[in-house]
Amino acid sequence: MLKQVMDLFEILDTPFANGYDTAEYIKKQTNLEDIEITRIKGAKGSTDFIKILIPGSEGKSKGGKAPTIGIIGRLGGLGARPELTGFVSDGDGALAALSAGLKLGIMNKNGDVLKGDVIVSTHICPNAPTLPHKPVPFMDSPVDIQTMNDVEVVSEMDSVLSIDTTKGNVIITNKGISISPTVKEGYILKTSDNLLEIMMRVTGKLPNVFAITQQDITPYGNDLHHINSILQPAVATNAPVVGIAISTEVAVAGCATGATHITDVELAARFAVEVAKDFTEGKCEFYDKKEFAKIISQYGSMKRFQSKDVN
């Protein structure tokens, strides 16, 4: 998938990057028609949300019953202009998600149609602000997390992969990709065996799973520490959510330029495509449904952790 990643990188690595040009390029390369652009202005600027539907042969969009997977690219922005020049590390999540969508669209055009629908969503902002954070600065965003969740997380998604650059920490110390345990309705569940198997076949290596805490799966804005926004989609849906972290051995700021490793972005995108294949065919489960039902019956709901304030 290097071609898809590199082609999209050239489109996104510009001060004039926007959702409309990106959508037009994807349409020309595929037979996809349902690509929605929503430009939203916030207190710190504007960004273009892009949502791509890759219809499955038995997907909900065609009246079928095959499950739908969501692939969300999480980021503050693609660039921090005018403060910094060029594509920032934080943009990798959008680049990976869009590359996965482009590849799936090309596959669809060529006759390799998945059974269920895939919905890819992210946003495109070449001039986002930065945000102080330790050990390295974060990228901020023109819009808040609530707005991102409202636009990017849709009810049709039966599972969600959230791809995010997760380099600004010393929790993850491998260069490449890592995945999180499954998060659902305020619970941190065991890591999916199916996802670990897919990761091994895609990477050719032993799988990497990154540690998360209860704070990480609560909404932003509650004055608690979060590793980053990778699991914020989990506060906006009852579907199971798994984070795909594009990671490094050392802490790298989200606003750092020259820090995009194309092969790592390709790895994240290819992993997402393989998960989409298996999940929409019913071959991959993000969590054990029977065990989750047992957890709920024994310990009750944990949905309060999906809310910012609980009285």
Summary of the structure (lengths in Angstrom):
residues: 311
radius of gyration: 17.9
end to end distance: 47.9
largest distance: 53.2
contacts: 1144
relative contact order: 0.18
helix: 35%
strand: 21%
